[in-house]
Amino acid sequence: MGRLKRKGKLRERFSRMSLKKTLAAYIILGILGTLLVILVIQQICQAAGNSIKVRYADYYPGMSEIPMDFYVISRNDMTWGDRTAMEWIDFVQTWSPFVCIIGGVTLVSVAFYRNKLKIPLKVLTESTGRIGKNDLDFRCEYHSEDEMGKLCESFETMRKNLADNYRKMWDMMEEQKRLNHAFAHDLRTPLTVLRGYVEFLERYYPEGKIGEEKLLETLAMMDRQVERLQKFGDTMKNVGTLEERQCDRKPVEAEKAFGALREMGTALEGQVRFWMDCRIPGGKILWLDEAVFREVAENLFSNGLRYAENWVQVILRESAGYLELYVKDDGPGFDEEGLRMAVKPYYKDKNRDSSGHFGIGLYICRVLCELHGGSVSVHNSVEGGAIVSAVFQILPEP
């Protein structure tokens, strides 16, 4: 047991030593070991030769008084077997040092490679191969305090950095994808509004049913939509992610905010009727980012219009420093999965008609409302249909 402990401590000590010190220790031990083996072999050969020489001491008077190492006996006086044995002994004595040196160098090299280089080189080779295949889901581990251990530790740090960079690059690509889809999605509603105004003019202007005042009012509303598209395009050019959009709250009268909703509802109204209800005194001041408010409202109106069968109800009210916008439709409502996932990016309700849409509208509303200090939530009405609520903080920014 004690021997095993000493062996373990010795191995642990070697594992902590640097490659330079370890190689020096292996060389010293190799030299000492080689010299010891050479000495043992020479002693064995000399003893074997003396054991043969002593058999012929009687042939030479007075030889027994000479030390055995100085016996000189003619090989011709020996038998064939002893003569052959002496030749082999001389051969071993002559060449054994060279063989031992070569063997010692080989043994030291193999031992140094196996104990200090084999495992870390294998770890590094496997790690390099996996990185070459874009597989970064692994750990480059080699527990040692020498240079190879530090090299593996540096390699592991590089792997982590690569994995983080890949993850960041993937997140940037996903964010850019969301941003592109958001841009495409948010262009739909103002374009739909403009189309509604155009259809309105095409239908009633040739028949003379539109007075000059109504015509100018309609053209002014169309101009506001075009101006909004221009501002939106400029904003998207300067924004890298949705979360980078700035929220600029300014005092707005409640009647003006509701008028924007009424204007959108009128433009979108067709086969589906929009019911508008404002429960805020018209002169009340709301600290609101009108662009964010209109964009969220347009997305909610678009969703309600898409799934409604006959009508969409819009309610605007204020409570404890927050502006609440409710959009309710008489469509099929949300299923259980939709109630959990509707505000997630790219979610599409399989039970509702979502063809041609990115599944990003409610996600955009959620991000914009959070920028405005609020939130978005989805529910099902007890009477049937879906209810989406958007909340905006309308207190002055600190």
C-alpha positions as CSV (number, residue, x, y, z in Angstrom):
1,M,0.0,0.0,0.0
2,G,2.8,2.4,0.9
3,R,4.6,1.6,-2.3
4,L,1.5,2.4,-4.3
5,K,1.2,5.8,-2.5
6,R,4.8,6.6,-3.2
7,K,4.3,5.7,-6.8
8,G,1.2,7.9,-7.1
9,K,3.0,10.8,-5.5
10,L,6.0,10.4,-7.8
11,R,3.7,10.3,-10.8
12,E,1.8,13.4,-9.6
13,R,5.1,15.2,-9.1
14,F,6.2,14.4,-12.6
15,S,2.8,15.6,-14.0
16,R,3.3,19.0,-12.3
17,M,6.8,19.4,-13.7
18,S,7.5,21.4,-16.8
19,L,8.5,19.6,-20.0
20,K,12.0,20.9,-19.8
21,K,12.5,19.7,-16.2
22,T,10.8,16.4,-16.9
23,L,12.9,15.7,-20.0
24,A,16.1,16.5,-17.9
25,A,14.9,14.1,-15.2
26,Y,14.2,11.4,-17.7
27,I,17.6,11.9,-19.3
28,I,19.4,11.7,-16.0
29,L,17.5,8.6,-14.9
30,G,18.1,7.1,-18.4
31,I,21.9,7.7,-18.1
32,L,22.1,6.3,-14.6
33,G,19.9,3.3,-15.6
34,T,22.0,2.7,-18.7
35,L,25.3,2.8,-16.9
36,L,23.9,0.5,-14.2
37,V,22.8,-2.0,-16.8
38,I,26.1,-1.8,-18.7
39,L,28.0,-2.4,-15.4
40,V,25.9,-5.4,-14.5
41,I,26.3,-6.9,-17.9
42,Q,30.1,-6.4,-17.8
43,Q,30.2,-7.9,-14.3
44,I,28.2,-10.9,-15.5
45,C,30.4,-11.4,-18.6
46,Q,33.6,-11.1,-16.5
47,A,32.3,-13.6,-14.0
48,A,31.3,-16.0,-16.8
49,G,34.7,-15.6,-18.4
50,N,36.5,-16.2,-15.1
51,S,34.5,-19.3,-14.5
52,I,35.8,-20.7,-17.8
53,K,39.4,-19.6,-17.2
54,V,39.6,-21.2,-13.8
55,R,39.2,-24.6,-15.3
56,Y,42.6,-24.2,-17.1
57,A,44.6,-22.9,-14.1
58,D,46.2,-26.3,-13.5
59,Y,47.8,-26.2,-17.0
60,Y,49.9,-23.2,-16.0
61,P,52.2,-23.7,-12.9
62,G,51.9,-20.8,-10.4
63,M,48.8,-19.3,-12.1
64,S,46.6,-20.0,-9.1
65,E,48.6,-17.3,-7.2
66,I,47.7,-14.6,-9.8
67,P,44.3,-12.8,-9.4
68,M,41.7,-14.4,-11.7
69,D,41.1,-11.1,-13.6
70,F,44.7,-11.3,-14.9
71,Y,44.5,-14.9,-16.2
72,V,45.8,-15.1,-19.8
73,I,45.0,-18.4,-21.3
74,S,45.4,-19.3,-24.9
75,R,42.2,-20.1,-26.7
76,N,43.9,-23.0,-28.5
77,D,44.2,-24.8,-25.2
78,M,40.4,-24.6,-24.6
79,T,37.8,-26.9,-25.8
80,W,35.6,-25.9,-28.7
81,G,32.7,-25.2,-26.4
82,D,34.7,-23.0,-24.0
83,R,36.3,-21.2,-26.9
84,T,32.9,-20.5,-28.4
85,A,31.5,-19.3,-25.1
86,M,34.5,-17.0,-24.6
87,E,33.9,-15.5,-28.1
88,W,30.3,-14.8,-27.2
89,I,31.3,-13.2,-23.9
90,D,33.8,-11.0,-25.6
91,F,31.2,-10.0,-28.1
92,V,28.7,-9.1,-25.4
93,Q,31.3,-7.1,-23.5
94,T,32.3,-5.2,-26.6
95,W,28.9,-4.3,-28.0
96,S,26.6,-4.3,-24.9
97,P,27.4,-0.6,-24.1
98,F,26.2,0.5,-27.5
99,V,23.1,-1.6,-27.4
100,C,22.3,-0.3,-23.9
101,I,22.8,3.3,-24.9
102,I,20.5,2.9,-27.9
103,G,18.0,1.1,-25.7
104,G,18.2,3.7,-23.0
105,V,17.6,6.6,-25.4
106,T,14.7,4.7,-27.0
107,L,13.2,3.9,-23.6
108,V,13.6,7.5,-22.3
109,S,12.0,8.8,-25.5
110,V,9.0,6.4,-25.4
111,A,8.5,7.0,-21.6
112,F,8.6,10.8,-22.1
113,Y,6.2,10.6,-25.0
114,R,3.7,8.3,-23.3
115,N,3.7,10.2,-20.0
116,K,3.9,13.8,-21.1
117,L,2.9,14.1,-24.8
118,K,0.6,11.2,-25.9
119,I,-2.6,12.2,-24.1
120,P,-2.5,16.0,-24.7
121,L,-1.6,15.5,-28.3
122,K,-4.5,13.1,-28.7
123,V,-6.8,15.6,-27.0
124,L,-5.6,18.4,-29.2
125,T,-5.8,16.4,-32.4
126,E,-9.4,15.3,-31.6
127,S,-10.4,18.9,-30.7
128,T,-8.9,20.2,-33.9
129,G,-10.8,17.7,-35.9
130,R,-14.1,18.5,-34.3
131,I,-13.5,22.3,-34.7
132,G,-12.7,21.6,-38.4
133,K,-16.2,20.0,-38.6
134,N,-17.8,23.0,-36.9
135,D,-18.6,20.9,-33.9
136,L,-17.9,23.0,-30.8
137,D,-20.1,21.1,-28.4
138,F,-17.2,19.5,-26.4
139,R,-14.5,20.3,-23.9
140,C,-10.8,20.2,-24.4
141,E,-9.6,18.9,-21.0
142,Y,-6.2,17.8,-19.9
143,H,-5.4,18.2,-16.2
144,S,-1.8,19.0,-15.9
145,E,0.3,22.0,-14.8
146,D,2.9,21.6,-17.5
147,E,3.1,23.4,-20.9
148,M,0.8,20.9,-22.5
149,G,-1.8,21.4,-19.8
150,K,-1.6,25.2,-20.4
151,L,-1.8,24.6,-24.1
152,C,-5.0,22.5,-23.8
153,E,-6.4,25.2,-21.4
154,S,-5.7,27.9,-24.0
155,F,-7.3,25.7,-26.7
156,E,-10.3,25.3,-24.5
157,T,-10.5,29.1,-24.1
158,M,-10.3,29.4,-27.9
159,R,-13.1,26.9,-28.3
160,K,-15.3,28.8,-25.9
161,N,-14.6,32.0,-27.7
162,L,-15.4,30.4,-31.0
163,A,-18.6,29.0,-29.7
164,D,-19.6,32.4,-28.2
165,N,-18.8,34.1,-31.5
166,Y,-20.8,31.5,-33.5
167,R,-23.7,32.0,-31.1
168,K,-23.5,35.7,-31.3
169,M,-23.3,35.5,-35.1
170,W,-26.3,33.2,-35.2
171,D,-28.2,35.5,-32.9
172,M,-27.3,38.5,-35.1
173,M,-28.5,36.6,-38.2
174,E,-31.8,35.7,-36.4
175,E,-32.2,39.2,-35.2
176,Q,-31.6,40.5,-38.7
177,K,-34.1,38.0,-40.0
178,R,-36.7,39.2,-37.4
179,L,-35.9,42.8,-38.3
180,N,-36.4,42.2,-42.0
181,H,-39.7,40.4,-41.4
182,A,-40.8,43.1,-39.0
183,F,-40.0,45.7,-41.7
184,A,-42.0,43.7,-44.3
185,H,-44.8,43.1,-41.9
186,D,-45.2,46.7,-40.8
187,L,-45.3,47.9,-44.4
188,R,-48.5,45.8,-44.9
189,T,-50.9,47.8,-42.8
190,P,-50.1,51.4,-44.0
191,L,-50.2,50.0,-47.6
192,T,-53.5,48.4,-46.8
193,V,-54.8,51.7,-45.5
194,L,-53.6,53.5,-48.6
195,R,-55.3,50.9,-50.8
196,G,-58.5,51.4,-48.8
197,Y,-58.4,55.1,-49.4
198,V,-57.7,54.5,-53.1
199,E,-60.6,52.1,-53.4
200,F,-62.8,54.6,-51.6
201,L,-61.9,57.4,-54.0
202,E,-62.2,55.1,-57.1
203,R,-65.7,54.0,-55.9
204,Y,-67.3,57.3,-54.9
205,Y,-65.4,60.1,-56.6
206,P,-66.5,59.4,-60.2
207,E,-70.1,59.3,-59.0
208,G,-69.7,62.7,-57.4
209,K,-70.5,61.4,-53.9
210,I,-67.3,62.9,-52.4
211,G,-67.3,66.6,-51.7
212,E,-64.2,68.7,-51.9
213,E,-63.7,68.9,-48.2
214,K,-63.9,65.1,-47.9
215,L,-61.6,64.6,-50.8
216,L,-59.0,66.9,-49.2
217,E,-59.4,65.2,-45.9
218,T,-58.8,61.8,-47.6
219,L,-55.8,63.0,-49.4
220,A,-54.4,64.5,-46.2
221,M,-54.8,61.1,-44.5
222,M,-53.1,59.4,-47.4
223,D,-50.3,61.9,-47.2
224,R,-49.9,61.1,-43.5
225,Q,-49.6,57.4,-44.3
226,V,-46.9,58.1,-46.9
227,E,-45.0,60.3,-44.5
228,R,-45.2,57.5,-41.9
229,L,-43.8,55.0,-44.4
230,Q,-40.9,57.4,-45.1
231,K,-40.2,57.9,-41.3
232,F,-40.4,54.1,-40.8
233,G,-38.0,53.5,-43.6
234,D,-35.5,56.0,-42.1
235,T,-35.9,54.4,-38.7
236,M,-35.2,50.9,-39.9
237,K,-32.1,52.0,-41.8
238,N,-30.6,53.2,-38.5
239,V,-31.7,50.4,-36.2
240,G,-29.8,47.1,-35.9
241,T,-32.4,45.4,-33.8
242,L,-36.0,46.0,-32.7
243,E,-34.8,46.6,-29.2
244,E,-32.6,49.5,-30.3
245,R,-35.6,51.7,-31.4
246,Q,-35.9,54.8,-29.3
247,C,-39.2,55.7,-27.5
248,D,-39.8,59.4,-27.6
249,R,-42.8,60.3,-25.4
250,K,-44.5,63.6,-26.0
251,P,-47.7,65.1,-24.7
252,V,-50.7,64.1,-26.8
253,E,-54.4,64.8,-26.3
254,A,-56.5,61.6,-25.8
255,E,-58.8,62.7,-28.6
256,K,-56.0,63.0,-31.1
257,A,-54.7,59.5,-30.2
258,F,-58.2,58.1,-30.5
259,G,-58.7,60.0,-33.8
260,A,-55.7,58.1,-35.2
261,L,-57.4,54.8,-34.3
262,R,-60.7,55.9,-35.8
263,E,-58.9,56.9,-39.0
264,M,-57.2,53.5,-39.3
265,G,-60.5,51.7,-38.6
266,T,-62.3,53.7,-41.2
267,A,-59.6,52.9,-43.8
268,L,-59.6,49.2,-43.0
269,E,-63.3,48.8,-42.7
270,G,-65.0,46.8,-45.4
271,Q,-66.7,43.4,-45.0
272,V,-65.7,43.6,-41.3
273,R,-67.1,46.4,-39.2
274,F,-64.9,48.3,-36.7
275,W,-66.6,49.4,-33.4
276,M,-64.6,52.2,-31.7
277,D,-65.0,53.1,-28.0
278,C,-62.9,55.7,-26.2
279,R,-63.3,55.8,-22.4
280,I,-60.9,58.7,-21.8
281,P,-61.8,62.4,-21.6
282,G,-60.8,64.0,-24.9
283,G,-58.7,66.7,-23.3
284,K,-56.6,64.4,-21.1
285,I,-52.9,64.6,-21.8
286,L,-51.1,61.4,-22.6
287,W,-47.3,61.2,-22.7
288,L,-47.1,59.0,-25.8
289,D,-44.8,58.0,-28.6
290,E,-47.3,58.4,-31.4
291,A,-45.3,56.4,-33.9
292,V,-45.0,53.4,-31.5
293,F,-48.7,53.7,-30.5
294,R,-49.8,53.7,-34.2
295,E,-47.6,50.9,-35.2
296,V,-48.9,48.7,-32.4
297,A,-52.5,49.6,-33.1
298,E,-52.1,48.9,-36.8
299,N,-50.6,45.4,-36.1
300,L,-53.5,44.7,-33.7
301,F,-56.1,46.0,-36.2
302,S,-54.5,43.9,-38.9
303,N,-54.7,40.7,-36.8
304,G,-58.2,41.4,-35.7
305,L,-59.3,42.1,-39.3
306,R,-57.6,38.9,-40.5
307,Y,-59.5,36.6,-38.1
308,A,-62.7,38.4,-37.6
309,E,-65.9,37.1,-39.2
310,N,-68.2,40.2,-38.9
311,W,-66.7,42.8,-36.5
312,V,-63.7,44.1,-34.6
313,Q,-64.2,46.1,-31.4
314,V,-61.6,48.6,-30.2
315,I,-61.6,50.0,-26.7
316,L,-59.2,52.7,-25.4
317,R,-59.0,53.5,-21.7
318,E,-56.6,54.9,-19.1
319,S,-55.8,53.4,-15.7
320,A,-53.2,54.3,-13.1
321,G,-50.7,56.0,-15.5
322,Y,-51.1,53.4,-18.3
323,L,-53.0,53.6,-21.6
324,E,-54.8,50.3,-22.4
325,L,-55.8,49.4,-25.9
326,Y,-58.1,46.4,-26.4
327,V,-58.8,44.8,-29.8
328,K,-61.5,42.1,-29.8
329,D,-62.7,40.1,-32.8
330,D,-65.5,37.5,-33.3
331,G,-63.2,35.0,-34.9
332,P,-62.2,31.5,-33.6
333,G,-59.9,32.8,-30.8
334,F,-56.7,31.3,-29.6
335,D,-56.1,27.6,-28.8
336,E,-54.1,26.6,-25.7
337,E,-50.8,26.8,-27.6
338,G,-51.6,30.1,-29.1
339,L,-52.3,31.6,-25.6
340,R,-48.8,30.6,-24.6
341,M,-46.9,31.3,-27.8
342,A,-48.8,34.1,-29.7
343,V,-46.3,36.8,-28.7
344,K,-43.2,34.7,-29.6
345,P,-41.5,35.4,-32.9
346,Y,-42.5,33.4,-36.0
347,Y,-45.4,31.6,-34.2
348,K,-48.3,30.7,-36.5
349,D,-51.5,29.3,-35.2
350,K,-52.2,26.2,-37.3
351,N,-55.9,26.4,-36.4
352,R,-56.2,29.9,-37.8
353,D,-55.6,31.3,-41.3
354,S,-52.0,32.5,-41.1
355,S,-51.0,31.9,-44.7
356,G,-48.8,34.6,-46.1
357,H,-47.8,36.0,-42.8
358,F,-44.6,35.7,-40.8
359,G,-46.1,35.2,-37.4
360,I,-44.2,38.2,-36.1
361,G,-46.9,40.9,-35.6
362,L,-47.7,40.3,-32.0
363,Y,-44.0,39.9,-31.2
364,I,-43.3,43.3,-32.7
365,C,-46.2,44.7,-30.5
366,R,-44.7,43.1,-27.4
367,V,-41.2,44.6,-28.1
368,L,-42.6,48.1,-28.8
369,C,-44.9,48.0,-25.8
370,E,-42.0,47.0,-23.5
371,L,-40.0,49.9,-24.9
372,H,-42.9,52.1,-23.9
373,G,-43.0,50.7,-20.4
374,G,-45.9,48.4,-21.0
375,S,-46.8,44.9,-22.3
376,V,-49.0,42.8,-24.5
377,S,-51.2,40.0,-23.5
378,V,-53.7,37.7,-25.4
379,H,-56.9,36.2,-24.1
380,N,-60.1,34.5,-25.3
381,S,-63.4,36.2,-24.7
382,V,-66.1,34.3,-22.7
383,E,-68.4,35.1,-25.6
384,G,-66.0,33.7,-28.2
385,G,-63.3,35.4,-30.2
386,A,-59.9,36.7,-29.3
387,I,-58.9,39.7,-27.2
388,V,-55.4,41.3,-27.5
389,S,-54.5,44.1,-25.0
390,A,-51.6,46.5,-25.5
391,V,-50.5,48.6,-22.5
392,F,-48.4,51.8,-22.7
393,Q,-47.0,53.8,-19.9
394,I,-48.2,57.4,-20.4
395,L,-46.3,59.2,-17.6
396,P,-43.5,61.6,-18.5
397,E,-40.1,60.0,-18.8
398,P,-37.9,60.6,-15.8
